[in-house]
Amino acid sequence: MSHVELRTYEVAEGGMDAFIEWFHGLVPIRERYGYRILFAFADREANRFTWAVEHEQPLDVAQKAYDPAPERAQHFKTNPGVVTGSTAVEVDVVIPTRGTGARP
């Protein structure tokens, strides 16, 4: 069984392009630690960035291995600092996206 987390970030006005560029650099780091990015969407009008990440392990276990990763720490030094708020919740998959192991 896979575990999916839905993350939403509020992004400062004018900061979306910088955040998206930074986010693209984060994806391969996450993937090295077993995460799969299911989707990522930018709602420029609302300054909102939403993405979903999946892992085979429970998310708290996966995060404990990922958080101290040196490449993660290095990448976070380049964070543009434009996120003004965020939410993250574990969700149930109802209709799986193509190419994922997520099952309802």
C-alpha positions in Angstrom: 0.0 0.0 0.0 1.3 3.4 -0.9 0.9 6.6 1.1 0.0 9.9 -0.5 0.4 13.4 0.8 -1.3 16.5 -0.7 0.7 19.7 -0.2 -0.5 23.2 -0.9 1.7 26.3 -0.6 0.7 29.9 -0.6 3.3 31.8 -2.6 4.1 35.5 -2.4 3.0 37.7 -5.2 5.5 37.6 -8.0 7.3 34.6 -6.5 5.8 31.7 -8.4 8.4 31.4 -11.2 11.3 31.4 -8.7 9.5 28.8 -6.6 8.7 26.5 -9.6 12.3 26.7 -10.7 13.5 25.7 -7.2 10.9 23.0 -7.0 12.2 21.3 -10.2 15.5 20.9 -8.4 13.9 19.3 -5.5 12.1 16.6 -7.5 15.2 14.4 -8.2 16.2 14.6 -4.6 12.8 13.4 -3.4 12.9 10.6 -6.0 16.3 9.3 -4.7 14.6 8.8 -1.3 11.7 6.7 -2.9 9.2 9.5 -3.3 7.1 9.8 -6.5 5.7 13.2 -7.4 2.1 12.4 -8.7 1.4 15.9 -9.9 2.2 19.6 -9.3 0.0 22.5 -10.3 0.5 26.3 -10.1 -2.6 28.4 -9.7 -1.0 31.7 -10.6 -4.1 33.8 -10.1 -4.5 32.6 -6.5 -0.7 32.4 -5.9 -1.1 28.7 -4.9 1.1 25.7 -5.7 -0.4 22.3 -5.1 1.4 18.9 -5.5 1.0 15.3 -4.4 3.8 13.0 -3.3 3.6 9.2 -2.9 5.8 6.8 -0.9 5.6 3.1 -0.2 6.5 3.6 3.4 4.3 5.5 5.9 5.1 9.1 5.3 6.4 9.8 8.8 9.0 7.0 8.3 10.0 8.2 4.9 10.3 11.7 6.1 12.7 10.7 8.9 15.1 9.3 6.3 14.7 12.3 3.9 14.9 15.2 6.3 18.6 14.8 7.3 19.7 14.1 3.7 22.7 16.3 2.8 21.5 17.0 -0.7 18.2 18.1 0.7 19.9 20.5 3.1 22.1 21.9 0.2 19.1 22.5 -2.0 17.1 24.2 0.7 19.9 26.7 1.0 18.8 28.0 -2.4 15.1 28.2 -1.4 13.8 31.5 -2.8 11.8 32.1 0.5 8.5 32.9 -1.3 6.2 30.4 0.5 4.0 32.4 2.9 1.8 29.5 4.2 1.3 25.8 3.7 -0.8 22.7 4.4 0.1 19.0 4.1 -2.4 16.2 4.6 -2.3 12.5 4.0 -5.1 11.6 1.6 -6.8 8.5 0.2 -6.5 7.8 -3.5 -9.9 7.5 -5.0 -8.9 7.4 -8.7 -5.2 6.7 -9.2 -3.2 8.8 -11.6 -1.5 6.9 -14.4 1.8 5.3 -13.7 1.5 5.3 -9.9 1.3 2.5 -7.5 -1.4 4.3 -5.6 -4.6 2.2 -5.3 -8.0 3.1 -3.9 
